[in-house]
Amino acid sequence: MKLWNRNQRMNKALEIAVSIVYPRRCAICDEIVVPMGHLICDECRNRPAFVSGASCMKCGKPLRDSEQEYCADCMRTVHVFDRGYALFQYRSISGSLYRFKYMGRKEYADYYADEIVRKFGSMLRSLHPDALVPVPMYAAKERKRGYNQAEVLARAIGRRMEVPVETKVISRIRNTVPMKQLSETERRNNLKKAFNIARNDVKLLTIIVVDDIYTTGSTADEISREFRRAGVKHIYFLSLAIGQTS
């Protein structure tokens, strides 16, 4: 813990030094952050809506009815992963996520990771994960974009929690079509045989799969299915943002 705190102080000092030359932009509004050294503007602190109150005990979606245990999606779908957790309600952070994902704002991951560790750090450590596994991108698509936002986020979390990040253990072998306009059934069909375990000697017992957005759980299930076949016992899913229950 002392080493982790010392590393945190060193990273913070480095961030401040870099921000003098390259002013940091707010992870919420994208304006230059004042005061220097902060990750978001003071005015933006209350803008993101965190997942709070009643949430689905399987995927983590916020629930309208506090008496419910599961969202409508999880009541009709048997998911392969053990449990999912999410930080933000999607609509409140959609603009930020778009810039993080498509406009090169990789530095936003520092703010996201700080908030994830603040809210979930103790719980995630209690799971004793062997690794964080970012959802892989199709290789050609990643080359075109220049980075995989799930990997950027996972590495930021991993540094703070001192948990290894595994990027070579699973790959995306099929270039699936964008999922935004697909139905739940179409999403699942779209992802069939899209992922493949890239190593024969998977020695991980507990993993946390990391992605930017959770919608229906199709991606989480397909990846989890491959890891189950490889012998992974406990699979958790951590997403930056999640939609409202249907």
LUMVEXSE-338189 format. One line per field, with one value per residue: x, y negated, z negated of N, C-alpha, C in turn; residue number from 1. Coordinates in steps of 0.02 Angstrom, whole numbers, plus 32768, in hexadecimal, padded with zeros to 4 digits. Each point is the difference from the previous one (the first is absolute). Example, Ala and Ser with C-alpha at 12.3 -4.5 7.8 and 13.67 -1.06 7.14 Angstrom:
2
n_X <- (8294  7FEE)
n_Y <- (811C  7FCB)
n_Z <- (7E7A  8024)
ca_X <- (7FD3  802A)
ca_Y <- (7FC5  7FC5)
ca_Z <- (8000  7FFD)
c_X <- (802D  7FD9)
c_Y <- (7FC4  7FC9)
c_Z <- (8000  7FDB)
n <- (1  2)
//
This chain:
246
n_X <- (8029  8039  8014  7FC1  8000  803E  7FEC  7FCA  8028  8028  7FCC  7FE8  803D  8005  7FC2  8011  803B  7FE2  7FD2  803B  801B  7FD9  7FDF  7FEC  7FDA  7FCC  7FFE  7FE0  801B  803C  7FEE  802F  801D  7FD7  8026  803E  8008  7FC5  7FD5  7FD5  7FD6  8007  7FEF  802C  8012  7FCA  8021  8033  7FD3  8014  800F  7FC6  7FF5  7FC2  8022  8000  7FEE  7FF0  7FE0  7FDD  7FCF  7FF6  7FDD  7FC7  7FF8  8004  7FC4  8013  8011  7FDA  8025  7FD8  8038  8015  7FC1  800F  803B  801A  801F  8036  8007  8028  801D  7FD7  802E  7FE0  8025  7FF7  7FCC  7FF5  7FC1  8014  801C  7FCC  7FFE  800E  7FD6  7FD9  8013  7FF5  7FCA  7FEB  800D  801A  7FCB  8039  8011  7FC5  8026  8028  7FD4  7FF2  8041  800D  7FCC  8017  803F  7FEB  7FD9  8029  8032  7FE3  7FC7  801E  8021  7FC4  7FFA  8038  7FF6  8008  7FCD  800C  7FC8  801E  7FC3  8016  8024  7FDC  8035  7FDF  7FCB  8024  801D  7FC4  7FE5  802F  7FCA  8001  7FC7  7FEA  8033  7FF5  7FBF  8008  802C  7FD5  7FD0  8021  8014  7FC2  7FEC  8033  7FD5  801C  8012  7FD4  8029  8025  7FD8  7FDD  7FE9  7FF5  7FE4  7FC8  7FFE  7FE2  7FC0  7FFC  7FFD  800B  7FF7  8025  7FD2  7FE4  7FD1  7FFB  8003  7FD9  7FD8  8004  7FFD  7FD8  802B  7FF2  8003  8041  8005  802F  7FF8  8028  8026  7FC0  8024  7FCB  7FF6  8014  7FD2  8012  7FCB  8025  7FCB  7FF4  7FD9  7FCF  7FE6  8009  8041  7FF1  8023  7FE7  7FC7  800B  801A  7FCE  7FDA  8028  7FFD  7FBF  8001  8022  7FCB  7FEF  8009  801D  7FC9  801E  7FCF  802E  7FCC  8016  7FD5  7FC2  7FD7  7FC7  7FE5  7FF0)
n_Y <- (803C  8001  8037  8017  7FE9  801A  8036  7FFD  7FF1  8030  8028  7FEA  8005  803B  800F  7FE4  8021  8036  7FF4  7FF1  8035  8033  7FC7  801C  8027  7FE0  8037  7FCA  7FC3  8019  7FD4  7FD1  802D  7FE0  8008  7FEE  803A  7FE2  8032  7FDD  7FD7  7FD1  7FDB  802E  7FF4  7FDB  7FFB  802A  802A  800C  803F  7FF4  800E  8014  8038  8017  8035  7FFF  7FCE  7FE9  800E  7FBD  800A  7FFE  8041  7FE2  8019  7FED  803D  800D  7FE7  7FE2  7FE3  7FFA  7FEC  7FE9  7FED  803B  7FD5  7FFD  7FBE  7FF9  7FC6  7FCD  7FD1  7FC8  7FCF  7FEF  7FD8  8025  7FEE  8005  8032  8002  7FBE  8009  8032  7FD8  7FCC  8024  8014  7FC6  7FD6  8038  7FF6  8020  7FC0  8005  8033  7FCD  7FD7  8023  800D  7FC0  7FF2  802A  7FEC  7FC2  8012  8020  7FD7  7FF4  7FF8  7FDD  7FE1  7FFD  7FF4  7FE1  7FD0  8031  7FE3  7FC5  800D  7FD2  7FED  8032  7FDA  8000  8025  8008  800A  8025  801C  8002  8015  802D  8017  8029  7FDE  803E  8007  7FC4  800E  803E  7FE4  7FCF  802D  8026  7FC5  7FEB  8039  7FF4  8003  8039  7FE7  802D  7FF3  8035  8005  7FCC  8014  7FCB  8037  7FDF  7FDC  7FFB  7FFC  7FBD  8000  7FC0  8013  802F  802F  8015  801E  7FC9  7FE1  802F  7FFE  7FBF  8014  802B  8024  7FC9  8027  8000  8033  7FD3  801B  8034  7FD5  7FF6  7FDB  7FE3  7FF4  7FC2  7FE8  7FC3  800A  7FD6  7FD7  7FDA  8029  8007  8027  8036  7FFB  7FF2  7FC9  7FEE  8016  7FE4  7FCB  7FFC  800D  7FD8  7FD5  800C  8001  7FC9  8007  7FC3  7FFD  7FC5  7FE8  7FC6  7FD4  7FD5  7FD6  7FD3  8015  7FF6  801F  7FDD  8020  8031)
n_Z <- (8000  7FDA  8021  7FFA  7FC0  7FFB  8020  7FD8  7FCD  8015  800B  7FC5  7FE6  801F  7FEB  7FC6  8001  8016  7FD0  7FE7  8020  7FED  7FFF  7FC7  8026  7FEA  7FDA  7FE9  7FFD  7FF7  7FD3  8008  7FDA  7FD8  7FC9  8010  801E  800B  7FFA  7FDB  8020  7FD3  8036  8014  7FC2  8005  8039  7FF7  8017  7FC2  800C  7FE6  7FC1  800D  8006  803E  7FDF  8041  8022  7FCC  802C  8001  7FC9  8021  7FF6  7FC6  800C  803D  8014  8036  8032  802B  8015  7FC2  7FFB  803D  7FE6  800F  7FD9  8024  7FFB  7FCC  800F  800B  800A  7FF3  801A  8040  7FFC  8034  7FFB  7FC1  8021  8029  7FF7  7FC0  7FFE  8025  7FDC  7FCA  801E  801A  7FCF  7FEA  7FDA  800A  7FF7  801E  8016  7FF5  8018  8036  8005  7FF3  8028  802D  7FF4  8004  8033  802A  7FF0  7FC7  8020  8030  7FD0  7FE3  8041  7FED  802C  802C  8021  801C  8022  8026  8011  8026  8028  8037  8012  8038  7FD9  7FD6  8035  801A  7FC7  7FFA  7FE4  7FCC  7FFF  8009  802B  801C  7FFB  8018  8028  8008  8003  802C  8019  7FF8  8019  8029  8033  8014  803B  8013  8033  7FF1  7FCB  8018  803B  8026  8016  7FF0  8038  7FC6  8012  8005  7FBE  800D  803E  7FE1  800B  7FC8  8024  8024  7FC5  7FE5  8035  7FFA  7FC0  801D  7FDE  7FDD  7FCA  7FF2  7FD5  7FF5  7FC4  8002  7FE0  8004  7FD7  8018  7FC0  7FF5  802A  800F  8026  8024  8000  8035  8024  7FD4  8030  8026  7FFF  8040  7FFE  7FC6  801A  803B  7FE2  7FD4  8035  8022  7FCF  7FFE  8042  7FF2  7FD9  8014  7FBE  7FF8  801D  7FF6  8006  8014  8000  802B  802F  7FEC  802A  8005  7FCE  802A)
ca_X <- (7FD7  802C  801B  7FCA  7FF8  803A  7FF8  7FCB  801B  802E  7FD7  7FDE  8031  800E  7FC6  8002  8037  7FEB  7FC9  801C  8012  7FC5  7FC7  7FD0  7FBB  7FD0  7FE4  7FB8  7FEC  8038  8022  803E  7FEE  8018  8048  802F  800C  7FC2  7FEE  7FC3  7FF0  7FD8  7FBA  7FE9  8003  7FBE  7FDD  7FF5  7FD3  801B  7FCF  7FF8  7FBF  7FF2  801D  7FF8  8032  8027  8027  800F  7FD7  7FD5  7FBB  7FCD  7FDC  8031  7FEF  801A  8045  801F  7FE0  7FD8  802E  801E  7FCC  7FF0  803F  802F  8042  8038  802C  7FE6  7FE3  8017  7FFF  8006  800B  7FD4  7FC6  801B  7FEB  8020  8048  8006  802D  8043  8012  800A  8043  8031  8000  800A  8022  8044  8007  8013  800E  7FC3  8003  8018  7FC5  7FD5  801E  7FFD  7FBC  7FF3  8023  7FDF  7FC0  8002  8042  8001  7FDB  8026  8039  7FE7  7FF6  8043  8007  8042  800E  7FCC  8002  7FD8  7FDF  802C  7FE7  801A  8043  7FFF  7FDC  802B  8035  7FE2  7FF0  803F  8000  7FC3  7FED  7FF8  8044  8017  7FDE  8018  8043  7FFB  7FE7  8034  8036  7FE9  7FF1  8038  7FE7  8018  7FD1  800E  7FE6  8012  7FE2  7FC6  8001  7FC3  8015  7FD0  7FEF  7FB7  7FE2  7FEF  7FC7  7FD2  7FBC  7FEA  7FD8  8025  800E  8030  8041  801D  8014  8037  803D  8010  8042  8028  803A  8024  8037  803C  8034  7FE9  8012  7FE0  8008  7FDB  7FC5  7FCF  800F  7FD0  7FFF  7FF5  7FE9  7FE7  7FB7  7FD9  7FBB  7FD7  8029  8014  8049  8017  7FF2  8029  8044  7FFE  7FF8  8043  8029  7FE7  801B  8048  8008  7FFD  7FCA  7FD9  8004  7FD9  8000  8001  7FF7  8002  7FBC  7FCD  7FBF  7FC9  7FDD  7FC7)
ca_Y <- (7FC4  7FC6  7FFA  7FE7  7FB9  7FDC  7FFE  7FD0  7FBC  7FF5  7FF8  7FC0  7FCD  8003  7FE4  7FB7  7FE7  8006  7FD2  7FBC  7FFB  8015  7FF8  8037  7FEE  801E  803E  7FFA  7FCC  7FFA  7FBF  8004  8006  7FD0  7FF4  802F  803C  8025  8028  7FE2  7FBE  8001  7FF9  803F  8038  801D  800D  8047  8024  8041  8034  8000  801A  8045  8013  8047  8029  8025  7FD6  7FBF  7FC9  7FE1  8018  7FCF  801A  8015  8043  8031  8017  8005  7FD8  8028  8024  8039  8030  802B  8018  8020  7FE7  802E  7FE2  8006  7FC2  7FC4  7FC1  7FC6  7FC3  7FC9  8008  7FF0  7FC0  7FC7  7FFF  8016  7FD4  800F  8042  7FFB  7FE2  8031  803A  7FF1  7FC1  8001  7FE5  8038  7FE7  8005  803E  7FF2  7FED  803B  8032  7FE6  8008  8048  8018  7FE1  8020  8049  801A  8032  803B  8022  8022  803A  8037  801C  800F  800F  7FD1  7FDA  8012  7FD3  801D  7FF2  7FE6  801F  7FE3  7FCC  7FC6  7FE0  7FDC  7FC4  7FD0  7FF0  801A  8021  7FD9  802D  800E  7FC3  7FFD  8037  7FF1  7FCB  8021  802F  7FDB  7FE9  8039  802F  803F  8008  7FFA  8033  7FEC  8032  8041  8009  7FD3  7FF9  801D  7FEF  7FB9  7FFC  7FC0  7FD8  801E  7FCD  8005  8046  8019  802C  803E  7FF0  7FF5  8040  8022  7FD9  800D  8047  8012  7FC3  7FFF  803F  8002  7FFD  8029  8042  800A  7FCD  8014  7FCE  801C  7FCA  7FC7  7FCA  7FE8  7FB8  7FE1  7FBC  7FFD  803E  7FF5  803C  8036  802F  8002  801F  8048  8023  8004  802D  8045  8017  8009  803C  803A  8002  8014  7FC9  8010  7FC6  7FCC  7FC5  7FD0  7FBB  7FD1  7FBA  7FE5  8032  7FE4  800B  803F  7FFA)
ca_Z <- (8000  7FFF  8043  802B  7FF1  801A  8049  800F  7FFA  8037  803C  7FFC  800E  8048  8023  7FF9  802A  8046  800D  800A  8047  8026  7FD1  8001  800E  7FD2  801A  8007  8030  8030  7FFB  7FDA  7FB9  7FCE  7FF9  801D  7FD8  7FF8  803A  801B  7FE5  7FC3  8013  801E  7FD1  7FF3  803F  800E  7FD3  7FEE  7FF0  7FB7  7FEB  8014  8040  800F  7FDD  8031  802F  7FE2  801A  7FCE  8002  7FEF  7FC6  7FCE  7FE8  802F  7FF8  8042  8034  802E  802C  7FDD  7FEE  803A  801E  7FD3  8012  7FF4  7FCE  7FBB  7FE5  8023  7FDB  802C  7FDB  8013  802B  8042  801E  7FDF  800F  8046  8025  7FE9  801B  8048  800B  7FE8  802D  8046  800D  7FE6  7FBC  7FD5  7FBD  7FD7  7FD9  7FBC  7FD8  7FFB  7FD4  7FBC  7FE6  7FF8  7FC4  7FC6  7FF2  8001  7FF1  7FCA  8017  8035  7FE0  7FDB  8030  800C  8048  801C  8036  8023  8047  8028  803B  8039  803F  803D  8009  8034  7FE5  7FCE  8024  801E  7FCA  7FDF  7FBC  7FE7  7FC5  7FC7  7FE6  7FDF  7FC0  7FD6  7FE9  7FCD  7FC3  7FE9  7FDF  7FBF  7FD5  8005  801B  8045  8037  8033  8041  8032  7FF1  802A  8039  8028  8040  8033  7FFE  7FFB  8014  7FC5  7FDC  7FE7  801B  8001  7FC9  7FD3  8024  8035  7FDF  7FEE  803D  801B  7FDA  7FFE  8019  800C  7FD3  7FFB  7FD1  8029  7FE1  7FEA  7FB9  7FD7  7FB9  7FD9  7FDF  7FF5  802A  8007  8046  7FFF  803E  7FF5  7FFB  7FFC  8017  7FF5  7FE6  8035  8003  7FC2  8001  8031  7FE5  7FC6  8018  8014  7FC4  7FDD  8023  7FF1  7FBA  7FD0  7FD1  7FEA  8034  7FEF  8037  7FE8  8036  7FED  8003  800B  800E  7FD2  800B  802E)
c_X <- (802B  801E  7FCD  7FF6  8039  7FFC  7FCA  801A  802F  7FDA  7FDE  8030  8011  7FC7  8000  8036  7FEC  7FCA  8018  8010  7FC4  7FC3  7FCD  7FBA  7FD1  7FE1  7FB5  7FED  8035  801F  8041  7FF1  8021  7FDF  802B  800B  7FC1  7FEF  7FC0  7FF7  7FD7  7FB5  7FE2  7FFA  7FBD  7FDA  7FF6  7FD1  801E  7FC7  7FFC  7FBB  7FF8  801E  7FFB  8039  8029  802C  8011  7FD7  7FD7  7FB8  7FD0  7FDC  8032  7FF1  801A  8047  8025  7FDB  7FDA  802C  801A  7FCD  7FEF  803E  802C  8047  8037  802F  7FE0  7FDB  801D  7FF9  8009  8003  7FCC  7FC1  8012  7FED  8024  8049  800C  8030  8048  8018  800F  8046  8037  8009  8016  802D  8044  8009  8010  800D  7FC3  8002  8018  7FC6  7FD3  801C  8000  7FBB  7FEE  8021  7FE0  7FC0  8005  8041  8001  7FDD  8027  803C  7FEA  7FF3  8042  800B  8048  8013  7FC2  8007  7FD5  7FDF  8029  7FDA  801B  803F  8000  7FDD  802A  8038  7FE6  7FF2  803F  8004  7FBD  7FED  7FF7  8044  801C  7FE1  801A  8045  8000  7FE8  8036  8039  7FEC  7FF5  8039  7FE9  8018  7FC8  8015  7FDF  800B  7FDB  7FC3  8002  7FBC  8012  7FCF  7FEC  7FB4  7FE8  7FF0  7FBE  7FC9  7FB8  7FE4  7FD4  802A  8013  8034  8046  8022  8016  803D  8043  8013  8043  802B  8040  801F  8038  8041  8039  7FE2  8009  7FE3  8002  7FDE  7FC3  7FC9  8016  7FC9  8006  7FEB  7FE9  7FE5  7FB5  7FE3  7FB8  7FD5  8028  8018  804C  801C  7FF6  802C  8048  8003  7FFB  8044  802C  7FE9  801D  804A  800E  8000  7FC1  7FD2  800B  7FD1  8008  7FFB  7FFA  7FFE  7FBA  7FCF  7FBD  7FCD  7FDF  7FC4  7FC0)
c_Y <- (7FC1  7FF4  7FE3  7FB6  7FD7  7FFB  7FCF  7FB9  7FEF  7FF5  7FBC  7FC6  7FFD  7FE2  7FB4  7FE2  8001  7FCD  7FB7  7FF5  800F  7FFC  8038  7FE5  8028  803E  7FFE  7FCE  7FF4  7FBB  8009  7FFB  7FC8  8013  8038  803C  8028  8026  7FE9  7FBC  8007  7FFE  8042  803A  8022  8010  804A  8020  8045  8032  8004  801B  8048  800E  804C  8028  802B  7FD3  7FBC  7FC6  7FE1  8016  7FC8  8014  801C  8046  8037  8016  8001  7FD4  802F  8029  803F  8033  802E  801D  8020  7FEB  8031  7FE5  8003  7FC1  7FC6  7FC2  7FC7  7FC0  7FCA  8018  7FE3  7FBA  7FC4  7FF7  800E  7FD4  800C  8042  7FFE  7FE4  8030  8038  7FEF  7FC4  7FFB  7FE5  8038  7FEA  8001  803D  7FF5  7FEE  803D  8033  7FEA  800C  804A  801B  7FE3  8026  804C  801F  8038  8040  8027  8025  803F  803C  8024  8012  800F  7FCD  7FD9  8010  7FCF  8024  7FEF  7FE2  802B  7FDB  7FC7  7FC1  7FDC  7FD9  7FBF  7FCB  7FEA  801A  8023  7FDE  802D  8011  7FC3  7FFA  8035  7FF2  7FC9  801D  802D  7FDD  7FEC  803A  8033  8047  8005  7FF8  8031  7FEB  8034  8042  800E  7FCC  7FFF  8014  7FF1  7FB7  7FF9  7FBB  7FD8  8017  7FCE  800B  8047  8011  802E  8041  7FF5  7FF5  8043  8027  7FDE  8013  804A  800D  7FC3  7FFF  8045  7FFB  8009  802A  8042  800A  7FC8  8017  7FCD  8021  7FCB  7FC4  7FCB  7FE6  7FB7  7FE7  7FBA  7FFE  8047  7FF0  803C  8039  8031  8007  8024  804B  8026  8007  8031  8048  801D  800D  803C  803F  8009  800F  7FC8  800A  7FC5  7FC7  7FC6  7FCD  7FBA  7FD1  7FB9  7FE3  8038  7FDE  800E  8044  7FF4  8014)
c_Z <- (8000  8045  8030  7FF5  801C  804C  8015  7FFC  8039  8041  8001  8010  804A  8028  7FFE  802D  804A  8011  8009  8049  802D  7FD1  8009  800E  7FD3  8020  8009  8037  8036  8002  7FD9  7FB5  7FD7  7FBE  801D  7FD1  7FF3  8040  8020  7FE1  7FC0  8011  801B  7FCE  7FF5  8040  800F  7FCD  7FF3  7FF7  7FB4  7FF0  8017  8045  8007  7FE0  8030  802A  7FE4  801A  7FC8  800A  7FEC  7FC0  7FCE  7FE4  802F  7FED  8043  8032  8030  802F  7FDF  7FE9  803B  8022  7FCB  8016  7FEC  7FCA  7FBB  7FE9  8027  7FD4  8032  7FD7  800E  8023  8044  8018  7FE2  8015  804A  8028  7FEF  801D  804A  800E  7FEB  8033  8047  800E  7FDD  7FBA  7FCF  7FB8  7FD2  7FD2  7FB9  7FD2  7FF6  7FCE  7FB8  7FE1  7FF7  7FC1  7FC1  7FED  7FF6  7FE8  7FCC  8016  8034  7FE3  7FDB  802D  800F  804A  8013  8035  8012  804A  8027  803A  803D  803C  8039  8014  8033  7FE7  7FCD  8022  801D  7FCB  7FDB  7FB9  7FF3  7FBF  7FC3  7FE1  7FDC  7FBA  7FD1  7FE5  7FCB  7FBE  7FE2  7FDC  7FB9  7FD0  7FFC  8011  8048  8033  8037  8042  8036  7FF8  802A  8038  8022  8047  8039  7FF8  8001  8015  7FC1  7FE1  7FEF  8016  8001  7FC5  7FD5  8023  8036  7FE3  7FF1  803E  801F  7FE0  7FFE  8023  8010  7FD7  7FFD  7FCD  8027  7FE3  7FE9  7FB5  7FD4  7FB7  7FD2  7FE1  7FF8  802B  7FFB  8048  7FFF  8044  7FF1  7FF4  7FFB  8015  7FF1  7FE1  8034  8004  7FC2  8001  8031  7FE8  7FC5  8015  8015  7FC4  7FD7  801F  7FF1  7FB6  7FCD  7FD5  7FF1  8031  7FED  8039  7FE3  803B  7FE5  7FFD  8012  800C  7FC9  800F  802C  7FDC)
n <- (1  2  3  4  5  6  7  8  9  10  11  12  13  14  15  16  17  18  19  20  21  22  23  24  25  26  27  28  29  30  31  32  33  34  35  36  37  38  39  40  41  42  43  44  45  46  47  48  49  50  51  52  53  54  55  56  57  58  59  60  61  62  63  64  65  66  67  68  69  70  71  72  73  74  75  76  77  78  79  80  81  82  83  84  85  86  87  88  89  90  91  92  93  94  95  96  97  98  99  100  101  102  103  104  105  106  107  108  109  110  111  112  113  114  115  116  117  118  119  120  121  122  123  124  125  126  127  128  129  130  131  132  133  134  135  136  137  138  139  140  141  142  143  144  145  146  147  148  149  150  151  152  153  154  155  156  157  158  159  160  161  162  163  164  165  166  167  168  169  170  171  172  173  174  175  176  177  178  179  180  181  182  183  184  185  186  187  188  189  190  191  192  193  194  195  196  197  198  199  200  201  202  203  204  205  206  207  208  209  210  211  212  213  214  215  216  217  218  219  220  221  222  223  224  225  226  227  228  229  230  231  232  233  234  235  236  237  238  239  240  241  242  243  244  245  246)
//
